[in-house]
Amino acid sequence: MRSIAVINQKGGVGKTTSSVNLASALANAGKKVCLMDLDPQAHASLHLGITAVDGEASMYEILCGEATIEQARVSINDNLCVVPANLDLAAAELELAGEVGREMILRDRVEDDPEDFDYLILDCPPSLGVLTVNALVAVGEVFLPLQPHFLALHGLSKLLRTIEVVSRRLNSGLRLSGVMLCMYDSNTRLAAEVSTDLDEFFTVSEGTREFFRGAKYFETKIRRNIRLAEAPSFGKSIFDYSPESNGSADYQSLAEEVIAQESSRVAKPVRMAA
């Protein structure tokens, strides 16, 4: 099973949109996928039309030991299921603060889950707290969604340091294996300039950070597309809401690249075409 945390501590970069639609695209390709919502805002759950209400098992109950992943899992279709979140999850940050081994809780819950999946995708909150660290300990890979905007560079070093610390101290197998550009507009000079800056950043840093050695930029750029913004309000993935849209085509292409990694598992060096 490939386990992937989709992370960026900056909001509004396409993190949840990518988590949901990549999971849906992989499921459409015949892969068995479990999407976990680790964000107290529960946007990934809502995106697929699921609302975890009081009395139903969710990520909060899983982390607090009151339910198993199997009990909380909700089926979307034959190949895709979701472990939903709700606002209660925000309390987990405080309640787990004093727990011994709190960083390992989700990893242990995942290991106890009897169901076998091809992909486990975790949509992480836009922060670097206990929930995100739990995700990083529980998975083997990190996908980093970035917006081609100068603010995308702000805080990037801190995020990478956090991943590196977790890799060094808590999860030696953790690797940054994919960087994806979201809300991309190829007609703007800004997108090309920021793409070049990011390329230079990763090229310079590659030799000094083992945890993202061999990471790659996905060739697929997720284009800015109004249909992607509309789909969550209908509780649908882009494939169910607007299958003929650019957003649908882009995430299908991205899924094909992710699946192609399975056979090679030797990613190309980090490079990006403007």
C-alpha positions in Angstrom: 0.0 0.0 0.0 1.2 3.5 -0.8 0.5 5.9 2.0 0.6 9.6 1.0 0.1 12.8 3.1 -0.9 15.8 1.1 0.6 18.7 3.1 1.0 22.5 3.0 0.7 24.7 6.0 -0.5 27.5 3.8 -4.2 27.5 3.0 -5.7 28.0 -0.4 -3.1 26.2 -2.4 -5.3 23.4 -3.6 -4.5 20.8 -0.9 -7.9 19.5 -0.3 -9.0 19.7 -3.9 -6.0 17.7 -4.9 -6.5 15.1 -2.1 -10.1 14.5 -3.0 -9.7 14.5 -6.8 -6.5 12.5 -6.9 -8.1 9.9 -4.6 -11.2 9.8 -6.9 -9.0 9.6 -10.1 -7.1 6.7 -8.6 -10.3 4.9 -7.7 -11.7 5.5 -11.2 -8.5 3.8 -12.5 -9.4 0.7 -10.5 -7.3 1.3 -7.5 -8.7 0.7 -4.0 -8.4 4.0 -2.2 -9.0 5.3 1.4 -9.1 9.0 1.9 -8.6 10.2 5.5 -9.7 13.7 6.5 -7.4 15.1 9.1 -8.5 18.7 8.9 -11.0 19.9 11.5 -12.7 22.0 8.8 -13.7 18.7 7.3 -13.5 20.1 3.7 -12.5 16.8 2.2 -15.5 15.1 3.8 -17.9 17.8 2.7 -16.3 17.7 -0.8 -17.6 14.2 -1.2 -21.0 14.9 0.4 -20.3 13.5 3.9 -21.0 15.1 7.2 -19.8 13.4 10.4 -22.4 14.3 13.0 -22.4 13.7 16.7 -22.7 10.1 17.6 -21.0 8.8 14.5 -17.4 7.7 14.4 -14.9 10.1 12.8 -11.2 10.9 12.9 -11.7 12.4 16.4 -12.9 9.2 17.8 -10.2 7.2 16.1 -7.4 9.4 17.5 -9.0 9.3 21.0 -9.3 5.5 21.0 -13.0 5.5 20.9 -13.4 3.9 17.4 -11.4 2.1 14.8 -10.8 3.2 11.3 -13.0 0.4 10.1 -15.9 1.7 12.2 -15.5 5.2 10.9 -15.0 4.5 7.2 -17.7 5.6 4.8 -18.0 4.1 1.3 -18.3 6.4 -1.6 -18.2 3.7 -4.3 -16.7 0.3 -4.8 -13.1 1.6 -4.9 -13.2 4.8 -2.8 -14.0 5.3 0.9 -13.5 8.2 3.3 -12.7 8.5 7.0 -14.5 11.7 7.8 -13.7 14.6 10.1 -15.7 17.2 11.9 -15.0 20.2 14.1 -14.5 18.0 17.2 -11.1 17.1 15.6 -9.8 20.5 16.6 -10.0 19.4 20.3 -7.7 16.5 19.6 -4.8 18.8 19.4 -5.3 19.8 23.0 -6.5 16.4 24.3 -3.5 14.6 22.8 -0.9 17.1 24.0 -0.2 15.2 27.2 -0.4 11.7 25.7 2.8 9.7 25.7 3.7 8.7 22.1 1.0 11.0 20.7 2.8 11.3 17.4 2.4 7.5 16.8 -1.4 7.2 17.5 -2.5 7.4 13.9 0.2 5.0 12.7 -0.9 2.4 15.2 -4.5 2.8 14.1 -3.6 2.4 10.5 -1.6 -0.7 11.2 -4.5 -2.2 13.1 -6.9 -1.7 10.2 -7.7 -5.1 8.6 -8.7 -3.6 5.2 -6.1 -3.7 2.5 -5.9 -0.7 0.1 -3.7 0.3 -2.8 -3.6 3.9 -1.7 -4.1 5.7 1.6 -4.3 9.4 1.1 -4.3 11.8 4.1 -5.7 15.4 3.7 -3.8 17.3 6.3 -4.7 20.6 8.1 -3.0 23.9 7.1 -0.8 23.8 10.2 2.2 21.9 11.6 0.6 20.6 14.8 -0.1 17.2 16.3 -2.5 16.2 13.6 0.0 16.9 10.8 2.9 15.2 12.7 0.6 12.1 13.2 0.1 12.0 9.4 3.8 12.3 8.7 4.6 9.4 11.0 1.8 7.2 9.6 2.7 7.5 5.9 5.7 6.8 3.6 5.3 9.7 1.2 4.5 13.4 1.1 2.9 15.2 -1.8 3.4 18.9 -1.7 0.8 21.1 -3.6 2.0 24.5 -4.5 0.4 27.5 -6.1 2.6 29.4 -8.6 2.6 32.6 -6.5 5.5 34.3 -4.7 3.8 33.6 -1.4 4.1 29.9 -2.1 7.8 30.3 -1.2 6.9 31.9 2.2 7.1 29.2 4.8 8.3 26.5 2.4 11.6 26.1 4.3 9.8 25.7 7.6 7.5 23.1 6.2 10.4 21.1 4.7 12.3 21.3 8.0 9.3 19.9 9.8 9.1 17.0 7.4 12.9 16.4 7.7 12.8 16.4 11.5 10.0 13.8 11.4 11.9 11.8 8.9 15.0 11.8 11.0 13.5 11.2 14.4 10.2 9.4 14.0 9.8 7.9 10.5 13.0 7.1 8.7 11.1 5.9 5.6 9.4 9.2 5.0 10.1 10.9 1.7 8.9 13.9 -0.2 8.1 12.1 -3.5 5.9 14.6 -5.4 5.5 18.3 -5.9 2.4 19.4 -7.8 1.5 22.8 -9.1 -2.1 23.9 -8.6 -4.2 26.8 -9.9 -1.7 27.1 -12.7 -2.1 29.7 -15.5 0.4 29.2 -18.2 -0.5 32.5 -19.8 1.0 34.6 -17.0 4.7 35.5 -16.6 4.3 35.2 -12.9 3.6 31.5 -13.1 6.8 30.9 -15.1 8.9 33.1 -12.8 7.7 31.4 -9.6 8.1 28.0 -11.3 11.7 28.9 -12.0 12.3 30.1 -8.4 10.9 26.9 -7.0 13.0 24.8 -9.4 16.1 26.6 -8.3 15.2 26.2 -4.6 14.8 22.5 -4.9 17.9 22.1 -7.1 20.1 23.9 -4.6 18.6 22.0 -1.6 18.5 18.6 -3.2 22.1 17.6 -2.3 21.7 18.7 1.4 18.4 17.0 2.3 18.2 13.2 1.9 14.4 13.1 2.6 13.5 14.6 -0.8 16.4 13.3 -2.9 14.8 11.9 -6.0 11.5 13.8 -5.6 9.9 15.0 -8.8 7.7 17.7 -10.1 4.7 16.1 -11.7 4.5 17.1 -15.3 0.8 17.6 -15.0 -0.1 21.2 -13.9 -3.5 21.6 -12.4 -5.0 24.5 -14.3 -7.1 27.2 -12.7 -10.6 25.9 -13.4 -14.0 27.2 -12.0 -15.5 23.8 -12.1 -13.0 22.6 -9.5 -14.2 25.4 -7.2 -17.9 24.6 -7.8 -17.7 20.8 -7.3 -17.5 20.8 -3.4 -20.7 22.7 -3.1 -22.4 19.8 -4.8 -20.7 17.2 -2.7 -19.0 15.6 -5.7 -15.6 15.0 -7.1 -14.7 16.8 -10.3 -15.3 13.5 -12.2 -18.9 13.3 -11.0 -19.6 17.0 -11.3 -17.9 18.0 -14.6 -16.2 15.0 -16.2 -15.5 17.0 -19.4 -13.8 19.9 -17.7 -10.1 20.8 -17.7 -10.0 20.0 -14.0 -11.2 16.4 -14.6 -8.6 16.0 -17.4 -5.8 17.3 -15.2 -6.4 15.1 -12.2 -6.8 12.1 -14.4 -3.4 12.9 -15.9 -1.9 13.4 -12.5 -3.3 10.0 -11.3 -1.7 8.4 -14.3 1.7 9.9 -13.3 1.2 8.7 -9.7 0.4 5.1 -10.9 3.4 5.2 -13.2 5.6 5.7 -10.1 4.5 2.3 -9.0 6.5 0.5 -11.7 9.6 2.7 -11.7 9.6 3.9 -8.0 12.7 5.7 -9.1 11.5 9.3 -9.5 13.2 11.7 -11.8 15.2 14.5 -10.1 13.3 17.7 -9.2 13.1 19.7 -12.3 10.3 21.9 -13.7 9.5 23.2 -17.1 8.3 26.8 -17.1 
